[in-house]
Amino acid sequence: MLNFKALYHQAETHKHLVMGGMFFLLCGFILLQTIFSPVLAISLVVFIAAALLTIFRPFWMLAVLAVYFPFESLVLKFVPNDAYVFVRYASEGLIYLIAAVVLVGWLTRSKKMIFSPIDLPFFLFCLSLLASVLINFVPPSIALLGVRQIIRFVLVFFLVIQLQPSKAYIKSLTTVLFGVVLFESVLGIIQHFLGDRLDLFLLPSDVRSLGEITLTSGVAQFWEPGSRVFATLGRYDRLGNFLYFFLLIATGFLFVFKEKISKTSVPWVFMLAIPALAMTYSRSSWFAFLLGFLFIGLWVMRDKRVALGFTLSILAVTSYLLLSGMVVRNITEAPGQTFAERFFETFSLSRWRGEYYGIGRVYWYVQTPLTVVASAPFFGVGPGQFGGGAVAALGNTHVYERLGLPFGVFGTEGSIDNNWFSLWGETGTIGVGCYVWMMIGLFLFAMQTYRSQKDPFARALALGFAACLLAVSFNAFTSPIFEIRTLAFYLWLYGGFVVVLGKGVGSSKVAE
C-alpha cells in the first residue's frame, strides 16, 4: 500500500511545483474543451480520477467496472462522437492499468506471485496464438487486435488471484451485483409492458466507427417492440446472458444455504430475474440456465423436487404438442411469435435448413470444420482473421475470400456467432484444445472447492460458478460470449474469486 503521510509530506515540500502542475493541468482541460468538446474534457477528468483510484485501490476499481458494464451500452449511446473512442475503451484501459499495478508489485517484490489451476494451459494457449500469428504472417496490427479480443477478459481472472480479495469483499460485491440484477429485471419487465416507448430510449442503434474500424455496430431492432426485453444491455440476448449467469450463482446459494436462504436477496433474484429472462426470448439463455440449474439440482444435489419438476415439465411440453397440433419441424421465426413457438423453433428442421442456406449459425457449423479448420488444422488461420469480433470490426475479409466463403453470418457480419468455432478457426485444434483445458481445469477446481471447503459461502459460490461454466460453454456455440464484456468479465472475475476462496489466499484486510 502507498504511504499517504509520506505523499502528503512530499506534496508540502514541493507545493509550488504541485500548484504549478495543477494550474497547467487546468489550462490543458480548458484548451481541450475549447478544441474538442466539454464531454471529452469531463471524460478525461473522470478517467484520471479512475486511474488514481485504480493505483491506490485496484479492488475498488474492479467493483466499479463490475457495476458499470451492465449500463455501459446506455451510457455510450449519449456520448458524442469526438469523445466516443476515449469513453468506449477507458474501461478496458483501466483493466490494463490494474495489470500494471500488479506488475509493479511483482517487480518491487511488495506482492508475491500466486499460481492458479490454469497457468499451464493459458501459457500454452498464448504460445499457440503466437505460433498462429507467425505461421500465417498475420499483420501486427491485426494480430494485436485479434489476440486482445480473445484474452482481454481472461486477464481479469489472473488479476483477481494476484490481488487476493477478502471473503468480505467478494460477499459485498456479489450482494451489489444481485442488486444490479434486480434493477435490470424490473426494468426489463417494465419494458415488456411499455414496448416501443422505452425501447427507443434504451436501444443503442447508431453505428460508431474510427476510420475503417467499426467500434460499435449498433443494434437493428428486427423484433417487435416490447417482445424481447433488453433493459440497459443493448440486446435481448445480452440481458439473457447476464441474468442466467447470476441466476446460476444464486442457485448455488439456494441449494447450499437451504432454509437460511430467506434471509438473503436470493429469493427476490429468482422471483424477478426468471420472468425477465423469459421475456428476453433468448433461447440460448433459457437453455443455458436450464442446463446449469439441472446440473446443480439433479446431478450434484439429487434433489427429488427438481427431478419431479423436470419430469412434470417434460409431460407438460409433450401434452402441449399433442393437444395444440403444432408441427415443430415447420416452425420458423416470424413477427408476433408466441413463447411456445419461440421455444419449439429451436428443434425445427425448417429453421435449421433456413439458417444453413441463409448463411446463419448452422452454415458455419458445417463450413468451419470442413473448410476453415481443414485449411489450417493445427494452429488455425490466425487471430483477427476469422469468425470473431476483431475480424468484424476490422472488416478483414482476407481469409474468407481466400477460402471462398461468405463474410460471416448473412455474408456481411464477419462474426459467425459461435465462439468455440471462431476460436477453432483462428487458433486451430491446439489453441482451442488449450482453451477447453482451461475451462475444464476451472470446473474441476470449482467442484473440488465445493466438496472440500467448510465455509458455506465458498461452497455456494463454487457450485454456482461450476454451473456457470457449463452454461457458458454451451452458450458459446450460439454466441461470441467469451468476447462480450457483459458476461465474459463476470465469468473470469468469479473464476478468480472461486480460486481465491478455494486456495485460502484472500487478504484479511478490510480496507480494500
Backbone torsions as a table, in degrees:
resi	resn	phi	psi	omega
1	MET	NA	151.6	178.9
2	LEU	-80.6	147.3	-179.4
3	ASN	-89.3	105.7	-176.4
4	PHE	-68.7	-32.7	178.5
5	LYS	-64.4	-41.6	178.6
6	ALA	-65.6	-40.7	177.7
7	LEU	-62.8	-42.0	179.6
8	TYR	-64.0	-40.8	179.3
9	HIS	-64.0	-42.2	178.2
10	GLN	-64.4	-39.3	178.6
11	ALA	-64.3	-39.1	177.8
12	GLU	-66.0	-40.4	-178.4
13	THR	-65.9	-38.4	-176.8
14	HIS	-113.7	41.6	-172.6
15	LYS	-65.1	-30.8	178.9
16	HIS	-66.8	-39.8	176.4
17	LEU	-65.8	-39.3	179.2
18	VAL	-63.1	-46.2	-179.6
19	MET	-64.6	-39.6	177.6
20	GLY	-64.5	-41.7	178.0
21	GLY	-62.9	-42.6	178.3
22	MET	-63.7	-36.7	179.0
23	PHE	-63.6	-49.5	-179.8
24	PHE	-65.6	-33.2	177.0
25	LEU	-65.3	-41.6	177.8
26	LEU	-63.8	-42.1	177.5
27	CYS	-61.9	-38.4	178.3
28	GLY	-62.7	-41.3	178.6
29	PHE	-64.8	-41.2	179.0
30	ILE	-63.3	-43.0	178.3
31	LEU	-63.8	-41.9	178.8
32	LEU	-61.3	-42.3	179.2
33	GLN	-65.3	-37.3	-178.1
34	THR	-69.4	-42.7	-175.9
35	ILE	-78.0	-42.8	-175.0
36	PHE	-105.9	-97.2	-178.8
37	SER	-155.2	156.4	176.8
38	PRO	-59.9	-33.0	-178.9
39	VAL	-63.6	-40.7	179.2
40	LEU	-65.9	-40.2	178.7
41	ALA	-64.6	-44.6	178.9
42	ILE	-64.2	-40.3	179.4
43	SER	-61.8	-40.6	179.5
44	LEU	-64.9	-41.3	177.6
45	VAL	-61.4	-45.3	179.6
46	VAL	-63.2	-40.5	-179.5
47	PHE	-65.7	-40.9	178.6
48	ILE	-62.8	-41.8	177.2
49	ALA	-63.1	-41.5	178.5
50	ALA	-66.0	-37.9	178.4
51	ALA	-63.8	-42.0	177.7
52	LEU	-64.2	-41.6	177.3
53	LEU	-61.9	-38.1	179.4
54	THR	-63.7	-40.9	-179.0
55	ILE	-67.9	-43.1	-176.8
56	PHE	-83.0	-37.3	-175.3
57	ARG	-138.5	73.8	-178.6
58	PRO	-59.0	-30.3	177.1
59	PHE	-60.3	-43.5	-178.6
60	TRP	-63.2	-39.9	-179.0
61	MET	-66.8	-37.1	174.7
62	LEU	-59.0	-41.3	179.2
63	ALA	-67.2	-40.7	178.5
64	VAL	-61.3	-45.1	179.1
65	LEU	-63.8	-39.7	-180.0
66	ALA	-61.7	-37.2	179.0
67	VAL	-79.0	-32.2	-174.3
68	TYR	-74.2	-40.9	-170.6
69	PHE	-55.6	-39.5	177.8
70	PRO	-63.3	-19.4	-178.4
71	PHE	-104.5	-3.6	-173.3
72	GLU	-60.3	-41.9	-178.2
73	SER	-57.8	-42.2	179.8
74	LEU	-71.7	-39.4	178.8
75	VAL	-61.8	-45.8	-177.3
76	LEU	-65.7	-25.0	179.9
77	LYS	-60.1	-30.4	-175.5
78	PHE	-104.3	10.8	178.3
79	VAL	-88.0	129.0	178.5
80	PRO	-63.2	158.9	-175.8
81	ASN	-60.6	-37.5	-175.6
82	ASP	-70.7	-16.1	178.2
83	ALA	-111.1	-0.3	-170.3
84	TYR	-64.1	-47.2	-177.1
85	VAL	-59.2	-43.7	-178.2
86	PHE	-62.7	-48.4	-177.8
87	VAL	-69.0	-37.9	-176.8
88	ARG	-61.5	-39.9	-174.4
89	TYR	-106.9	5.3	178.1
90	ALA	-64.0	-40.4	-178.7
91	SER	-64.1	-41.4	177.5
92	GLU	-67.3	-37.8	177.5
93	GLY	-60.9	-34.5	178.8
94	LEU	-68.0	-32.1	175.0
95	ILE	-63.2	-42.5	178.2
96	TYR	-66.7	-32.5	177.4
97	LEU	-67.7	-38.6	174.7
98	ILE	-60.7	-40.8	176.9
99	ALA	-60.7	-39.0	178.3
100	ALA	-65.3	-38.4	177.3
101	VAL	-61.6	-44.2	178.2
102	VAL	-63.4	-42.7	-179.3
103	LEU	-62.7	-42.2	177.2
104	VAL	-62.9	-38.5	176.9
105	GLY	-60.5	-39.9	176.7
106	TRP	-65.4	-46.8	-175.7
107	LEU	-65.0	-34.6	179.4
108	THR	-89.4	-0.5	179.1
109	ARG	61.0	22.9	173.6
110	SER	-82.9	-14.5	175.5
111	LYS	-130.7	139.4	175.4
112	LYS	-96.1	152.1	-178.8
113	MET	-76.2	129.8	177.4
114	ILE	-104.1	131.2	-178.9
115	PHE	-91.7	152.1	-177.6
116	SER	-122.4	168.7	-179.6
117	PRO	-70.2	-12.1	-175.3
118	ILE	-118.1	18.5	-179.6
119	ASP	-59.5	-47.8	-176.9
120	LEU	-64.6	-50.9	179.3
121	PRO	-63.1	-33.5	178.1
122	PHE	-67.2	-41.5	177.4
123	PHE	-61.2	-44.5	178.9
124	LEU	-66.9	-35.1	177.0
125	PHE	-63.1	-43.9	178.0
126	CYS	-63.7	-38.3	176.2
127	LEU	-63.2	-39.2	179.1
128	SER	-66.6	-35.5	175.8
129	LEU	-63.5	-45.3	178.8
130	LEU	-62.1	-44.3	179.2
131	ALA	-61.7	-40.2	179.7
132	SER	-63.6	-41.1	178.6
133	VAL	-61.9	-45.8	-176.0
134	LEU	-71.4	-42.5	-178.1
135	ILE	-65.1	-37.8	-176.3
136	ASN	-93.9	3.1	-179.1
137	PHE	50.9	45.8	179.9
138	VAL	-70.5	129.5	178.1
139	PRO	-55.1	141.2	-174.7
140	PRO	-53.7	-41.7	-178.3
141	SER	-64.2	-42.2	178.9
142	ILE	-68.9	-41.9	179.6
143	ALA	-61.3	-43.2	-179.3
144	LEU	-62.3	-45.8	179.8
145	LEU	-68.5	-35.9	179.2
146	GLY	-67.8	-44.4	178.1
147	VAL	-65.6	-41.8	177.8
148	ARG	-57.3	-44.6	-178.2
149	GLN	-61.1	-31.9	-175.4
150	ILE	-82.6	-41.6	-169.4
151	ILE	-111.0	-0.5	-172.1
152	ARG	-59.1	-38.2	-178.1
153	PHE	-89.9	-17.5	173.2
154	VAL	-63.2	-30.2	178.2
155	LEU	-58.0	-32.9	-179.1
156	VAL	-58.7	-39.4	179.1
157	PHE	-57.4	-49.6	-177.6
158	PHE	-70.3	-33.4	178.2
159	LEU	-65.9	-41.9	179.0
160	VAL	-60.0	-43.9	-178.4
161	ILE	-63.9	-40.9	-179.0
162	GLN	-71.4	-32.7	-179.7
163	LEU	-77.1	-23.5	175.6
164	GLN	55.3	63.9	178.8
165	PRO	-65.3	153.5	179.1
166	SER	-81.3	163.7	175.9
167	LYS	-60.7	-38.1	179.3
168	ALA	-61.6	-40.4	178.0
169	TYR	-63.9	-45.8	-178.6
170	ILE	-63.5	-42.2	178.6
171	LYS	-63.7	-44.4	-177.9
172	SER	-64.3	-45.0	-179.3
173	LEU	-65.7	-38.7	178.0
174	THR	-62.8	-40.8	177.3
175	THR	-62.0	-44.2	179.0
176	VAL	-62.7	-42.6	-179.1
177	LEU	-69.6	-31.9	170.9
178	PHE	-61.3	-36.2	175.7
179	GLY	-63.4	-40.8	176.3
180	VAL	-62.9	-41.3	177.5
181	VAL	-59.4	-43.7	178.9
182	LEU	-62.6	-42.3	178.7
183	PHE	-62.3	-48.5	-179.5
184	GLU	-62.4	-36.5	180.0
185	SER	-66.3	-46.4	179.6
186	VAL	-63.7	-43.5	178.6
187	LEU	-62.4	-39.9	178.1
188	GLY	-63.9	-41.7	178.8
189	ILE	-64.5	-42.1	176.6
190	ILE	-62.1	-42.0	179.7
191	GLN	-60.2	-37.2	179.2
192	HIS	-58.8	-38.3	-176.5
193	PHE	-86.8	-30.7	-179.3
194	LEU	-84.1	-23.8	176.2
195	GLY	66.4	-134.1	-171.6
196	ASP	-66.4	-19.1	178.7
197	ARG	-62.6	-33.5	177.2
198	LEU	-97.9	-30.1	179.7
199	ASP	-57.6	-46.4	-176.5
200	LEU	-62.0	-34.5	179.7
201	PHE	-73.0	-38.2	-173.1
202	LEU	-88.0	-23.7	-171.2
203	LEU	-76.2	123.1	175.6
204	PRO	-85.9	85.2	-170.2
205	SER	-90.5	-15.9	-174.9
206	ASP	-78.3	140.9	173.5
207	VAL	-86.9	130.0	178.3
208	ARG	-117.1	131.7	-176.5
209	SER	-134.0	158.4	171.8
210	LEU	-128.8	99.4	-173.5
211	GLY	65.3	-123.1	179.7
212	GLU	-94.2	0.0	-178.8
213	ILE	-93.4	126.2	176.8
214	THR	-84.3	113.7	179.9
215	LEU	-78.4	-45.7	177.6
216	THR	-141.2	126.6	-174.4
217	SER	-79.2	-13.9	-174.9
218	GLY	78.4	162.4	-178.0
219	VAL	-119.9	119.6	175.1
220	ALA	-89.4	120.9	-177.5
221	GLN	-81.4	91.6	-179.8
222	PHE	-87.7	-2.7	179.3
223	TRP	-104.6	162.9	179.9
224	GLU	-68.1	140.8	-179.5
225	PRO	-54.9	131.1	178.0
226	GLY	83.7	-10.4	-175.7
227	SER	-81.0	-26.0	177.7
228	ARG	-133.3	107.9	-173.4
229	VAL	-83.2	149.9	-178.9
230	PHE	-139.6	-5.2	177.4
231	ALA	51.2	-129.5	-176.4
232	THR	-96.8	8.2	-174.1
233	LEU	-94.1	0.1	170.4
234	GLY	90.6	-36.0	179.0
235	ARG	-138.0	150.2	-178.0
236	TYR	-63.8	-36.7	-178.8
237	ASP	-71.0	-30.9	178.4
238	ARG	-71.2	-37.2	173.1
239	LEU	-64.2	-43.0	178.5
240	GLY	-59.7	-43.0	178.0
241	ASN	-60.7	-47.1	-178.9
242	PHE	-61.3	-43.5	-177.3
243	LEU	-68.4	-45.4	-176.3
244	TYR	-68.7	-31.0	178.3
245	PHE	-60.4	-49.9	-177.5
246	PHE	-78.2	-23.4	171.7
247	LEU	-64.8	-37.5	178.5
248	LEU	-72.3	-36.5	172.5
249	ILE	-60.0	-43.6	178.6
250	ALA	-65.4	-32.2	178.1
251	THR	-63.3	-38.4	175.5
252	GLY	-58.2	-43.7	177.5
253	PHE	-67.3	-37.3	-178.7
254	LEU	-59.3	-43.6	-175.6
255	PHE	-85.2	-27.7	-179.4
256	VAL	-82.3	-42.9	-177.2
257	PHE	-83.9	-25.4	175.2
258	LYS	50.8	-112.0	-173.1
259	GLU	-66.9	-19.9	179.4
260	LYS	-83.5	-3.7	-173.4
261	ILE	-67.5	-24.9	-178.5
262	SER	-64.5	-18.7	180.0
263	LYS	-84.8	0.6	-179.0
264	THR	-113.4	-179.3	177.8
265	SER	-85.6	-1.3	-174.8
266	VAL	-59.3	-44.4	178.8
267	PRO	-57.0	-38.4	178.4
268	TRP	-66.3	-36.7	177.6
269	VAL	-59.0	-45.3	-179.7
270	PHE	-68.7	-41.3	-176.3
271	MET	-65.6	-31.6	-176.4
272	LEU	-103.8	-37.5	-175.0
273	ALA	-74.4	-33.6	-179.7
274	ILE	-66.5	-46.6	174.5
275	PRO	-60.2	-39.6	178.8
276	ALA	-65.2	-39.4	177.2
277	LEU	-61.2	-41.7	177.7
278	ALA	-62.7	-39.0	-177.4
279	MET	-73.3	-14.0	175.7
280	THR	-69.6	-23.5	-176.4
281	TYR	60.3	23.5	177.5
282	SER	-89.4	100.7	-176.2
283	ARG	-62.3	-41.3	-179.3
284	SER	-61.7	-35.2	177.7
285	SER	-70.5	-39.4	177.3
286	TRP	-58.7	-51.5	-175.3
287	PHE	-70.0	-33.1	177.2
288	ALA	-64.5	-44.4	177.8
289	PHE	-63.9	-43.5	180.0
290	LEU	-61.0	-42.9	179.2
291	LEU	-60.5	-48.5	-179.6
292	GLY	-65.5	-40.4	-179.0
293	PHE	-66.4	-42.7	179.3
294	LEU	-68.8	-33.0	175.9
295	PHE	-59.1	-45.1	-179.8
296	ILE	-72.4	-50.3	-172.7
297	GLY	-71.2	-40.8	-176.7
298	LEU	-95.0	-49.8	-172.8
299	TRP	-75.5	-46.7	-175.2
300	VAL	-86.2	-50.8	-172.8
301	MET	-89.4	-19.4	-177.0
302	ARG	52.4	42.0	-175.1
303	ASP	-76.0	122.4	-177.6
304	LYS	-66.8	-31.4	178.7
305	ARG	-66.7	-39.9	177.4
306	VAL	-66.7	-42.3	178.3
307	ALA	-60.5	-43.7	178.7
308	LEU	-64.6	-44.9	179.2
309	GLY	-62.0	-40.5	179.2
310	PHE	-65.8	-42.0	178.9
311	THR	-63.0	-44.4	178.5
312	LEU	-64.1	-35.3	178.7
313	SER	-65.7	-42.2	177.8
314	ILE	-62.1	-42.4	178.4
315	LEU	-64.7	-39.0	179.4
316	ALA	-65.3	-43.0	179.5
317	VAL	-64.4	-44.0	179.6
318	THR	-63.6	-43.1	179.7
319	SER	-63.1	-40.8	179.9
320	TYR	-61.9	-42.3	179.6
321	LEU	-63.0	-42.0	-178.1
322	LEU	-68.9	-39.4	-175.3
323	LEU	-82.2	-32.5	-176.3
324	SER	-83.3	-21.3	-177.7
325	GLY	72.9	18.1	-179.2
326	MET	-66.9	132.4	177.9
327	VAL	-99.1	99.3	-171.2
328	VAL	-62.9	-39.1	-173.4
329	ARG	-65.8	-15.5	-177.6
330	ASN	-103.4	-0.5	-175.5
331	ILE	-74.5	132.7	172.5
332	THR	-133.3	161.0	-177.5
333	GLU	-67.0	134.9	-179.1
334	ALA	-151.9	155.6	177.0
335	PRO	-58.9	144.0	179.3
336	GLY	75.8	18.3	-178.5
337	GLN	-63.1	134.3	179.7
338	THR	-78.2	167.9	178.5
339	PHE	-59.7	-43.9	-179.3
340	ALA	-64.1	-43.1	179.4
341	GLU	-64.2	-38.7	178.3
342	ARG	-62.7	-40.3	180.0
343	PHE	-66.6	-50.7	-174.4
344	PHE	-74.6	-19.6	178.4
345	GLU	-60.2	-25.2	178.3
346	THR	-54.8	-33.3	-173.8
347	PHE	-103.7	14.9	-174.3
348	SER	-84.3	127.2	176.6
349	LEU	-64.6	-37.5	179.1
350	SER	-63.3	-39.4	178.3
351	ARG	-65.6	-44.1	179.6
352	TRP	-61.0	-43.3	-180.0
353	ARG	-64.5	-42.0	179.7
354	GLY	-64.9	-37.8	178.9
355	GLU	-69.5	-29.8	177.8
356	TYR	-72.5	-53.7	-176.8
357	TYR	-74.0	-19.9	175.7
358	GLY	-90.5	9.3	179.3
359	ILE	59.0	47.9	174.2
360	GLY	-94.8	-158.2	-177.0
361	ARG	-59.6	-41.9	-176.1
362	VAL	-60.0	-36.8	177.4
363	TYR	-58.2	-41.9	-176.8
364	TRP	-79.5	-22.0	170.7
365	TYR	-59.2	-35.3	-177.1
366	VAL	-86.8	-48.6	-171.2
367	GLN	-76.6	-28.3	-179.0
368	THR	-61.6	-53.9	178.9
369	PRO	-69.6	-37.5	-174.5
370	LEU	-74.9	-31.0	-174.2
371	THR	-113.9	-54.7	-173.1
372	VAL	-73.0	-54.3	-178.6
373	VAL	-65.7	-36.9	179.3
374	ALA	-62.1	-28.7	179.9
375	SER	-77.6	-22.9	179.6
376	ALA	-152.8	74.9	-168.5
377	PRO	-68.9	-30.2	-172.2
378	PHE	-92.1	-48.5	-175.5
379	PHE	-117.1	6.8	174.4
380	GLY	72.8	-173.5	-176.9
381	VAL	-93.8	-2.9	175.8
382	GLY	109.7	144.6	178.0
383	PRO	-64.0	141.4	-178.4
384	GLY	78.6	11.9	-174.8
385	GLN	-112.0	-19.9	-174.7
386	PHE	-156.9	129.9	161.1
387	GLY	80.6	-21.0	-173.4
388	GLY	-102.8	-172.3	-177.6
389	GLY	-68.1	-31.4	-178.2
390	ALA	-66.6	-45.3	-179.0
391	VAL	-65.5	-33.5	177.9
392	ALA	-68.9	-43.7	-179.2
393	ALA	-65.9	-37.5	-178.3
394	LEU	-82.2	-15.8	-174.2
395	GLY	63.7	35.1	-174.5
396	ASN	-83.6	100.6	-175.8
397	THR	-97.2	6.0	-170.9
398	HIS	-54.6	-55.4	-176.9
399	VAL	-67.0	-39.4	179.8
400	TYR	-60.1	-44.8	-179.5
401	GLU	-67.9	-40.3	-179.5
402	ARG	-63.1	-35.7	-178.1
403	LEU	-94.2	-0.6	178.9
404	GLY	70.5	36.0	-178.2
405	LEU	-112.1	152.0	172.9
406	PRO	-66.9	159.2	-173.8
407	PHE	-81.5	74.5	175.6
408	GLY	77.4	-164.0	-179.1
409	VAL	-56.6	134.0	-178.4
410	PHE	64.2	4.3	-179.1
411	GLY	79.2	7.3	-175.6
412	THR	-134.3	-17.9	-167.3
413	GLU	-88.9	-19.8	-177.2
414	GLY	83.2	-52.5	177.4
415	SER	-73.8	151.7	179.2
416	ILE	-108.5	5.8	178.0
417	ASP	57.4	37.2	179.5
418	ASN	-154.7	99.1	-172.7
419	ASN	-67.5	-36.4	178.8
420	TRP	-63.4	-43.7	-177.6
421	PHE	-75.6	-30.8	175.5
422	SER	-67.3	-39.4	174.3
423	LEU	-64.2	-41.2	180.0
424	TRP	-62.0	-43.9	179.9
425	GLY	-67.8	-40.2	-175.7
426	GLU	-81.5	-39.5	-174.1
427	THR	-107.3	-6.2	178.6
428	GLY	78.6	-179.4	-178.0
429	THR	-65.4	-35.6	178.9
430	ILE	-67.1	-44.7	-179.2
431	GLY	-64.8	-49.1	-178.6
432	VAL	-67.8	-29.9	175.7
433	GLY	-63.5	-40.3	177.3
434	CYS	-66.1	-36.9	178.7
435	TYR	-66.2	-43.2	176.2
436	VAL	-61.1	-40.2	177.0
437	TRP	-57.7	-42.4	177.5
438	MET	-61.2	-45.1	-177.6
439	MET	-65.9	-41.9	179.1
440	ILE	-66.1	-41.3	178.3
441	GLY	-60.0	-43.0	178.0
442	LEU	-66.6	-40.3	179.5
443	PHE	-61.5	-47.3	-179.3
444	LEU	-64.5	-38.4	178.3
445	PHE	-66.3	-40.6	179.1
446	ALA	-62.0	-43.3	179.5
447	MET	-67.9	-36.7	175.9
448	GLN	-63.7	-40.6	177.7
449	THR	-63.4	-42.4	178.4
450	TYR	-59.7	-41.4	-175.1
451	ARG	-80.6	-29.4	-171.5
452	SER	-99.6	-25.8	-176.9
453	GLN	-77.9	144.4	176.9
454	LYS	-90.8	-26.0	-178.2
455	ASP	-68.8	122.0	-177.1
456	PRO	-60.6	-37.9	-179.3
457	PHE	-63.1	-46.1	179.2
458	ALA	-62.0	-41.5	-179.9
459	ARG	-65.3	-43.6	-178.5
460	ALA	-65.3	-44.6	-179.1
461	LEU	-65.0	-41.4	179.8
462	ALA	-64.4	-42.4	-180.0
463	LEU	-65.3	-46.3	178.0
464	GLY	-61.6	-39.5	-179.6
465	PHE	-68.5	-37.7	176.5
466	ALA	-59.0	-41.8	177.0
467	ALA	-64.8	-37.8	177.8
468	CYS	-61.9	-40.4	179.3
469	LEU	-61.3	-42.9	177.2
470	LEU	-63.2	-45.0	-177.4
471	ALA	-64.8	-45.6	-179.0
472	VAL	-67.4	-38.6	177.9
473	SER	-61.3	-39.4	175.0
474	PHE	-66.4	-46.7	-176.7
475	ASN	-62.0	-27.3	-178.2
476	ALA	-66.0	-14.8	175.5
477	PHE	-78.7	-10.6	-177.1
478	THR	-126.5	9.1	-173.2
479	SER	-163.8	154.4	172.6
480	PRO	-82.0	54.7	-164.2
481	ILE	-72.1	-26.5	178.4
482	PHE	-71.5	-10.8	-178.7
483	GLU	-104.2	-12.1	-173.8
484	ILE	-87.1	121.2	-172.7
485	ARG	-67.7	-25.2	179.7
486	THR	-76.2	2.3	168.9
487	LEU	-135.7	-45.9	-176.0
488	ALA	-58.6	-39.5	178.8
489	PHE	-58.2	-44.1	-177.1
490	TYR	-74.3	-33.8	177.8
491	LEU	-58.8	-49.7	-177.2
492	TRP	-78.8	-29.5	175.2
493	LEU	-61.5	-49.7	-178.4
494	TYR	-74.4	-25.1	171.1
495	GLY	-61.5	-42.7	175.6
496	GLY	-63.7	-41.0	178.4
497	PHE	-59.9	-44.1	-178.3
498	VAL	-64.3	-41.5	179.0
499	VAL	-65.6	-41.1	178.5
500	VAL	-61.5	-45.5	179.5
501	LEU	-68.9	-38.0	-178.5
502	GLY	-69.5	-35.6	-179.8
503	LYS	-88.6	-11.1	179.5
504	GLY	65.4	36.0	-178.2
505	VAL	-104.5	6.2	-178.3
506	GLY	-64.5	144.9	178.9
507	SER	-71.5	147.4	177.8
508	SER	-94.2	2.4	-178.6
509	LYS	-71.6	145.9	-179.1
510	VAL	-88.8	-40.9	-174.4
511	ALA	-80.6	73.9	178.8
512	GLU	-108.0	NA	NA
